[in-house]
């Protein structure tokens, strides 16, 4: 098989790293990729949402399978583009079509879907510019804190938690009347605040059956003890100590199964990953959000824990044979720590020379925001720069390997969190 991965982050490098271990592929391409993917695959300078260029390249390189990393091309309909072109019909696309991607592309759609199929989630109502006054009045009836979510894709920044009524009402006006998040906040979901511990569950679905992947917990805040601004993710751990036995059985019975059956009932043939952002509320799972793809940096701890041939898994998905696939999982704990640029998640500089890769032993390096410059040096090219994944018998042991490697890799302005996963030790 010739395989093309779409994306340029740590998630896509983790996919490429896992595929490269298989004997079931011939050529591997990543568009646009990064300095890490360039070491194990051919990087292609094509944007993830340039469907025409992707289609042409797929024909030129005789691509058999496309693995879509980020959400934007899915929500924009890359699966539909290939399905609607007779020349491209033979190319298998791992990722849902436009309707399936609405699970992530529209918070309003996903909340209505969960209500319809009895999937536990926080109570909510959706408002638009035309119903602003009803939204302001609704806020007065709700307990605090309260959550306001932009309906559409907002690059992970469209969720605001308000501690006061005044802040909530001002935020609602900003989102609806001043387009705080552009078109993404033309609708706003006002949602009950759930108190508990977050985690992420993942499945790979072939439209009929599904395979449950290792779970994970990621850390979004820039500061230790979960303080400061939200980021794209500062690290992750897998497995999650409290996510075992009865709890995961509840996740499968109350969340995963009704989601898959609900998609079928809606006439949506969903082929790809589903990410379930969950809150453990007193031992009961509630869905905070769906993603129509794998998470990042969760992929950097999930992929290393999968012992099975990943290409075989993708083939089984494309051929609707997942029901016969048995996933093997490494029982050890994986932790990943993200090294980020100084100033991130606000303004930061790019192009900082990186060094120390060879000294970072006992970890797997997954490049995120990196590129190779004209002097063939690896330099920073984003806010989240590189993810370091280590294994251990428990979280502290895995984390200690990450931190030791983080000290070896150097670039100007480097920052990382040193407490990834330690809050879970009381849950073990």
Secondary structure as GFF3:
##gff-version 3
##sequence-region A 1 428
A	DSSP	beta_strand	2	7	.	.	.	ID=ss1
A	DSSP	alpha_helix	10	19	.	.	.	ID=ss2
A	DSSP	beta_strand	27	32	.	.	.	ID=ss3
A	DSSP	three_ten_helix	37	39	.	.	.	ID=ss4
A	DSSP	beta_strand	42	44	.	.	.	ID=ss5
A	DSSP	alpha_helix	51	60	.	.	.	ID=ss6
A	DSSP	beta_strand	65	68	.	.	.	ID=ss7
A	DSSP	alpha_helix	72	76	.	.	.	ID=ss8
A	DSSP	alpha_helix	78	83	.	.	.	ID=ss9
A	DSSP	beta_strand	92	94	.	.	.	ID=ss10
A	DSSP	alpha_helix	98	105	.	.	.	ID=ss11
A	DSSP	alpha_helix	107	116	.	.	.	ID=ss12
A	DSSP	beta_strand	124	128	.	.	.	ID=ss13
A	DSSP	three_ten_helix	129	131	.	.	.	ID=ss14
A	DSSP	alpha_helix	132	140	.	.	.	ID=ss15
A	DSSP	beta_strand	146	150	.	.	.	ID=ss16
A	DSSP	beta_strand	159	162	.	.	.	ID=ss17
A	DSSP	alpha_helix	165	177	.	.	.	ID=ss18
A	DSSP	three_ten_helix	182	185	.	.	.	ID=ss19
A	DSSP	beta_strand	187	192	.	.	.	ID=ss20
A	DSSP	beta_strand	197	206	.	.	.	ID=ss21
A	DSSP	beta_strand	210	212	.	.	.	ID=ss22
A	DSSP	beta_strand	217	223	.	.	.	ID=ss23
A	DSSP	beta_strand	227	238	.	.	.	ID=ss24
A	DSSP	alpha_helix	246	251	.	.	.	ID=ss25
A	DSSP	pi_helix	252	256	.	.	.	ID=ss26
A	DSSP	alpha_helix	257	265	.	.	.	ID=ss27
A	DSSP	beta_strand	271	281	.	.	.	ID=ss28
A	DSSP	beta_strand	284	291	.	.	.	ID=ss29
A	DSSP	alpha_helix	299	305	.	.	.	ID=ss30
A	DSSP	alpha_helix	310	318	.	.	.	ID=ss31
A	DSSP	three_ten_helix	322	324	.	.	.	ID=ss32
A	DSSP	beta_strand	333	340	.	.	.	ID=ss33
A	DSSP	three_ten_helix	357	359	.	.	.	ID=ss34
A	DSSP	beta_strand	364	367	.	.	.	ID=ss35
A	DSSP	beta_strand	370	372	.	.	.	ID=ss36
A	DSSP	beta_strand	378	380	.	.	.	ID=ss37
A	DSSP	beta_strand	384	392	.	.	.	ID=ss38
A	DSSP	alpha_helix	395	408	.	.	.	ID=ss39
A	DSSP	three_ten_helix	422	427	.	.	.	ID=ss40
###
